[in-house]
Amino acid sequence: MDEKVTFEDNMIKLGKIVAELEKGDIPLEKAVELYGEGVKLSASCKKQLEEAKIKITEDDGE
């Protein structure tokens, strides 16, 4: 079953990744992996915000 991840869950994960990267004491390979995951989460959050904006705009027009 493909459960939809909430915006808030993605933001929490993204915050943890940022905190880990800011520490600066992780190996380069791990930092690159975390950065890639962060980029994907950021894109997902942006998409969720766009979908919410469209829904609000559509609901407002009714």
MODELLER restraints for C-alpha pairs under 7 A, 6 or more apart:
rsr = mdl.restraints
at = mdl.atoms
rsr.add(forms.Gaussian(group=physical.xy_distance, feature=features.Distance(at['CA:7:A'], at['CA:45:A']), mean=5.93, stdev=0.5))
rsr.add(forms.Gaussian(group=physical.xy_distance, feature=features.Distance(at['CA:7:A'], at['CA:48:A']), mean=6.64, stdev=0.5))
rsr.add(forms.Gaussian(group=physical.xy_distance, feature=features.Distance(at['CA:10:A'], at['CA:41:A']), mean=6.10, stdev=0.5))
rsr.add(forms.Gaussian(group=physical.xy_distance, feature=features.Distance(at['CA:10:A'], at['CA:45:A']), mean=6.70, stdev=0.5))
rsr.add(forms.Gaussian(group=physical.xy_distance, feature=features.Distance(at['CA:14:A'], at['CA:38:A']), mean=5.75, stdev=0.5))
rsr.add(forms.Gaussian(group=physical.xy_distance, feature=features.Distance(at['CA:14:A'], at['CA:41:A']), mean=6.40, stdev=0.5))
rsr.add(forms.Gaussian(group=physical.xy_distance, feature=features.Distance(at['CA:17:A'], at['CA:34:A']), mean=6.26, stdev=0.5))
rsr.add(forms.Gaussian(group=physical.xy_distance, feature=features.Distance(at['CA:17:A'], at['CA:38:A']), mean=6.51, stdev=0.5))
rsr.add(forms.Gaussian(group=physical.xy_distance, feature=features.Distance(at['CA:21:A'], at['CA:31:A']), mean=6.37, stdev=0.5))
